[in-house]
Amino acid sequence: MRVGVLVTESTTRRGLLAAAAAAVGGLAGRAGAEPGVVRADVDPGNVLFKLVQRVTFGSNDFEASNVRFLGFQAYLESQLNHTAINDSAVGALLAPLTNLTQLPWQLYTDNGFVNSTQVRYDLMHARVLRAFASRRQLFERAVELWADHFNVDINAGVCVLFMVGFDRDVLRTRALGTFPQLLQAVAQSPAMLHYLNNDISSLGQPNQNFARELMELHTMGSQGGYTQADVENVARCFTGWTIWPLNALPENLRGSFQYRNDFHDQGVKTVLGQTIAAGGGLQDGLRVLEILANHPSTARHIATKIARFFLGDPVSTSVIDSIAATYTATGGDIKAMIRTALRPNVLASAPLKLKRPMHMFVSALRTVPTTISWSDGMRRELNEAWNLPYSWGPPNGYPDTVDYWSGLMMPRWNFAFRVTSATGNFHSFLGDVAGVVIDDLPVFLNAATPDELTARIDRYVFSREMTPTDREVIRAYLAAVPSTRQRRREALGLAFALPSFQWY
């Protein structure tokens, strides 16, 4: 049986199932990888492609050429200096999404949301467009990192009302700043306060949800050394941190952060052995954030999160130690920690990482000329793959592990088949992912033989890093029958479906 995207519905499904089985086998072989020895003599030129793969949503012709031209360090620094990168093309794509410029009071009236469904769709569309088209790829990956680290479920209560500001004014403003600044912005964001119930936490009735996740997930980690008494005292410190009611006057206050002194517990508290004096008011919460941001357990927890995000899992203890030391030395400078994590010798020893579904989908579209006019189809695909943006319910964010995602392979194969199919409109080859159109003609221009067509797929999809095994799979598929445009598109879908494309 051929593995790939075949012509008829029945044979296609059988082919996809066979491919899925092959992929799971491939995953099993990679999941047990051990962290390599970090060498001191790695040539940065030998890990250029790996660098691009780790700091972007997928390599393509542009990124591959850019990293070869600039070299390892200059390319990394250019991505870290994201504000200097002209991203006006993405700005133009986002311009029609006017909801993304609004404040909570503008998205809400006395009769309810202006259009909560459209706000959701606009946020998801923007997330996909930015991952797909932005030149500021490392910045977008950092936003992805912190969106999961400080997860807020857009479907929880009225969180959708606050998510526009959370994404725009908290995550995107501070994703490459310092961790303490990002932490404070998150702690005062209406989205987080509402999601973790701190907006109803008050004197005599402190809610512990925010306090617990603040320490367990956001800062110290579950093994960071805090106690239940610390959770209780931290909860008391944040009483009165709430949100202006949605009927407040003046209107521009609605849905913004509010501190209510009359709701605050003014008593003495002890947090991690440090006394917080009575009568501190708003400063109690700010003092807790300072204590947590400067705690050694936080340095290690954030170092571990950054290491696993960019390098994979497992990561050697020495690498985590060095990132944690950078956190402490720089006051939690995120760019500095990324530099430490992505040193050539460290990156060279990093194990392969499995792309999460959104990463895999976007990386496929980035490799070839593609237009995304709207995201209805992408939302369907991402929902089927359980990776719809802003839609993870628990506060720990979408998993980033092989164990979790290797059990959800079929949606990946479905996407590869649908996005390159000809069944949506046979003559124009629009594919079956609504709003997404792949133009395969430039990919295969002036290529005729199986070897020439395979070389084109190697260049576009794999940045000329295709393995000999993959090359033979694609070449054999193209050589099996006379070449047609449909057959070439199927070969492109097969390339997206190869187990090796699921890894980076």
Secondary structure, DSSP 8 states (H G I E B T S, - for coil): ---S--SSHHHHHHHHHHHHHHHHHHHHHHHT-------S---GGGGHHHHHHHHSS---HHHHHHHHHH-HHHHHHHHHSGGGS--HHHHHHHTT-GGGG--HHHHEETTEES-HHHHHHHHHHHHHHHHHH-S-HHHHHHHHHHHHHT---TTSTTHHHHHHHIIIIIIHHHTTSBHHHHHHHHHT-HHHHHHTTGGG-BTTB---HHHHHIIIIISS-TTSS--HHHHHHHHHHTTTEEE--TT-SSGGGTTSEEE-GGGS--S-EEETTEEE-TT-TTHHHHHHHHHHHT-HHHHHHHHHHHHHHHH-SS--HHHHHHHHHHHHHHTSBHHHHHHHHT-HHHHHT----B--HHHHHHHHHHHS-EEE--SHHHHHHHHHTT--TT---STT-S---HHHHTT--HHHHHHHHHHH-SSS-TTTT--SSTTEEE--TTTTTT--SHHHHHHHHHHHHHTT---HHHHHHHHHHHHSS---HHHHHHHHHHHHHSGGGGB-
